Amino acid sequence: MSLDLLQPETAAPLIAQLQESVTRLIDAARDELSSPDTLWQVGALVAAALLGYLLSRIPKTMLMQAAEKRGRIDFVLLTYHSLSRIVWPVFTVILLAGATAAFEALGLGNNTLHIATSLLLAWIIVRVFTASMRRGFWSKAIAYFAWAVTALYIVGWLRPFTGWLNSVTFHLGENDVSLLRIFVSLALAWFALWLGRLIGNVAQSQLRGSPDLPASVGGLLGQSIKIGVMIVAVLIALNFLGVNIAALTFFSGALGVGIGFGLQSVFSNFISGVIILMEKSLKVGDFIELQSGLSGVVKEINFRSTVVMTNDNIDIIVPNEAFIKAQLINWTMTEARRRIHVPFGVAYGTSKDLVQKAGLEAAGSVPWTYDDRGEHTPQVWLVKFGEFRLEFELIVWLTDEAVLRPQKVMADYVWAVHSALDKHEVHISMPQRDLHIKSPDTLSVRIESGGAEKSGDQES
């Protein structure tokens, strides 16, 4: 690639035209500032800005409150945020329009007000287009760049400036590409990417809120639309630059090889996510338990991974292939109600009826117990004759809310069982061993203690 930084025979007239426009604008600004009409216009501009700020406080507060009450990210929420960012400029533009009309009716000059109104209107349009972008360096840079281009157009400098940019050319293969064409391609690509992101977010929010589609499927479709529009945007920008799109078929083949080797894990996670969504074995809001011991509520299903929130309010990102390759327990796939076994043991000789009474009282004292006086009723089972105790299990059906708190629920039942056994004075036996000593018929045992020796010394 070779670069012709500047072609003098083409750029010199354009630079002279640009310099002439700048000089003419400076002279006109000097004349305007020295006239009383300009001072009146500056005063009207400041007054309109202050009054617009005061008038915009109440509508902006109402829009922010409406956005907070929305509760979910969708097109309406984005609209609220966009309007809240332009309330002040809109009120100021309305007041400036009224001031411009008043100056014209009074026969005063209003050129400064016209320029200020046009620039502020351009700024409003830029703020609306960048409202859906994340606040940061790039959003600010794009906003200032768009506004600068609009300002150049308003003051009449855009044509000389673009002419100079068009004179700076690059040799790209067999084609000559101007600097202006590169900037236009980048701007077009950015606009298409922004439009794709906006369409994807709106589609994702609307599909997630659709009662006919699961939230996870809606999110996947929204992300697919977003990525598709972005790919089209990049292709349009490359085509505008003069790049042969058909030549990219070799690149697509190389990309396939890269997926087969370097991106195998990423591609596997993507396919696993699609399988999960198609089989509907996992959806947002399910309480799951993996073979690794991880349990929690499914918060979000993405292309590569799934976000699981534990009962400790910790978000854990799990690769999608973990749900395909290993055993997965979905506690809420068909029905949230389930049964648990609470093991405990008592000493031999304890009345079984007393143990049953204590166990049922413990189950009735815990709010997680579901009892329909039929099939789903608490029971106490004698399950094993242990080495040193009778082993029982408290069988309890749980409410729907209890499924999401397995550790808390088990702790509550263990606590209740222990309290009930203490109440009925049921002994919880501890491990014990019997010692048998093989010895002659006569066995002498002498027990010595410090206290006994001390008393014996005193007697002697």
C-alpha positions, 0 to 999 in steps of 0.5 A: 500500500502506498500513500499519496499524502497530498496532491498539490494541484488538486488540494491547493485551490481547496485549501485556499477556498477553506482559508477564504471561508474561515477569514470571511467567517471571522470577519463576519463574527467580528462585525456581529459581536460589535453590534448591539443586536448581537448582545441582545441575541446573546442575552436571549440565548443565555435566558433561554438556556436558564429558563429551559433548564428550570422548565425541564426539571419536572419532566426529566424527574418524571421520566426517570421515575417511569424508567425505574418503575419499568423494571425490565430493559426494553424499548420503552425503557430506552425511550425513557432514558433517551427523552430524559437526556434531551428534555433540557435541549428541547425546551431551550430550542423551543424558547430559542425559536420563540426568541428568533421569531420575536427578534424578526418581528421587532426588526432586530438581527437574529443570525446568531440565534439561527446558528445557535438553534441549528447547532442545538437541534443537531446536538439533540439528534446526536444525543438521540442516536447515541442514547442506546450506546453505553456511556464511555469514551467511544459514545462521547467520541462518536457524539462529538464527531457527529456534532462537529460534522453537522456544525461544519455543514451549518457554518458552510465549512463542510464542502471545502473540508470534504473536498480536501479529504477527497484529495488525500488518496491511498493506493489499495491494490489496483484501486485508489481510495480517498481518505473521505471514502474511508471515513464514510465507510467507517461512519457507515459501518458504525451506523450499521453496527449501532442499528444492529445493536439497537434492533437486537436489544429491542428484539431481545426484550420483546421476544423475552416478554412474549408469552408464546416463547421461553425467555431463553429462546427469546434471548437467543433469537435477539442475539442472533438478530444482533450478530446477523445485522452486525455482520451485514454492516461490516460487509456493506462497509467493505463493499463500499471501500471496494473490497471484493466480497467474493474473495472472502470465500477463502477467508471463510474456509480458513475460519472453518478450519479455525473453528475446527481446531482453535475454536473447538471449545467455543463452538461446542459450547454454542452447539450445546446452548442451542441443544439446551434451548431446543430440548427445553431441558433448561430454562431461565428460572429453573433450580438446578444441581450439577454433578459437581455439586453446584446448585442455584437458579438459572439467571441467563442462557447465552451463546457460550455459557449460562449464568447460575445464581447460587443461594449465596447470591453469587453469579457463576458462569457455567459453560453450556457443554457442562449441562450436556456432558455431565448429569444435570438435576433440574428440580423445577423442570416439571413440578417444583414440589419434592420430598426430602429424607431427614436421617436421625438415630435414637438409643435402643430401647426407645419407644418407636411410637414416641419417636414417631410422635416427636418426628411428626411434631418437628415436621409440623413446626417447620413452615416448609412442610407441605401436608395435604392429609393424603399422599403428601403427608409427613412420615417417620420411617424406621430404616435400619438397626444400626450398630449402636442405635435405631436409625429413623428418617423423617420423610417430608414433602416440601412447598414450592418455595422450599425447593430454592433453599435446600441447605436452609430447609435441611438445617431447619428440619434438623433443628426441629427434630433435635428440639422435639427429641429433647422435648420428649426426653428421647436419648440420642445415642453416641457411638460406644464399645464394649471391652471384654478382657480374657484373664484368669479367675482372679483379677486384681484391680488397683485404682490410684489417685493423687487425692487418695495417696495424699490422704494416706500420707496424712494418716501415716 
